[in-house]
Amino acid sequence: MNWWRRWHNGAWFPRLAIKSAILIAVIVLTLYPRVDWIPRWVGRMRNLSSVLDAQHPGLAAFEADVRATAPADAPPEQLLDAVQQVVLKRIPYAWDWDTWGVVDYLPTVDEALRMGREDCDGRAVVAASLLRRMGQPAELVSDVLHVWVDTPAGPTMNPTSAEKTLTSTATGTKVNITPGLLRNLGRGMNYGVGAFPLAREIILLATIALLTMQPRSSFWRRVSGILLLWIALVTIRSVGISAAMQGKTDDIVATCVGWSSAVLGWLVLAIRAGGGQPRSAPARPE
């Protein structure tokens, strides 16, 4: 540990840069092991419409199923409901981590049909493409946590009541900067912590603790900081999904307590305590 202490006695800026680079690298590799997919994902998010394909031949079977319950002269509301039911039935739900091995991925129609399972964004991509194939204008919208489809006749694919943060347009994705954006980001973080594999969250937690830990802090101070971070993780995981999806007051309060515990734990590890040297520190020469 002597080199660790000596490093912390030097200039703070190079140390901050190195620690930040390590943290970013660990976050990226933990959340997105397929690093080479990141530019593809970013490009698609910048233009949500780019993944839609109304002419994909695989949609013919979907269209036939829809027409069985919503003929050509059916009202738009009936068509939207039929499209939703067919897509939900034909494409079972699976989180992106299980399907693609990354925390989030926006597939094309071809990729979604080839995999045969998807989460809300892949299902919405198929539904919007299917509606366009059937002559109905359709756009993808998202509140960060969920993706659904908007049409002139109304929304489909289980829309939420949250404000729309992302909207697909002919010229690219429109980002709506509103007070609801922060609320949506909070819901997304709670859901992500609640749903992401625990083992990978422990990797992130350990990395944050090790990079933050003061080299001259006491043993019990380190234990206290790590314990607070662990309590935060367990608390948010236990209620994060429910808080994000259902918005119950008790769950929201619990997540606030969890995030507060995370901040407090980080501060306990980061702030150097005053007073004498801890027992773990080498004795100073007389």
Buried (B, 14 or more C-beta within 10 A) or exposed (E): EEEEBEEBEEEEEEBEEEBEEEBEEBBEEBBBBEEEBEEEBEEBBEBBBBBBBBEBEBBEEBBEBBBEBBEEEBEBEBBBBBBBBBBBEBBEEBBBBEBBEBBBBBBBBEBBBEBEBBBBBBBBBBBBBBBBBBEBEBBBBBBBBBBBBBBEBEBBBBBBEBBBBBBBEEEEBBEBEEEBBEBBBBBBBBBBBBBBEEEBBEBBBEBBBBBBBBBBBBEEBBEBBBEBBBBBBEBBBBBBBBBBBEEEEEBBEBBBBBBEBBEBBBEBBBEEEEEEEBEEBEEEEE
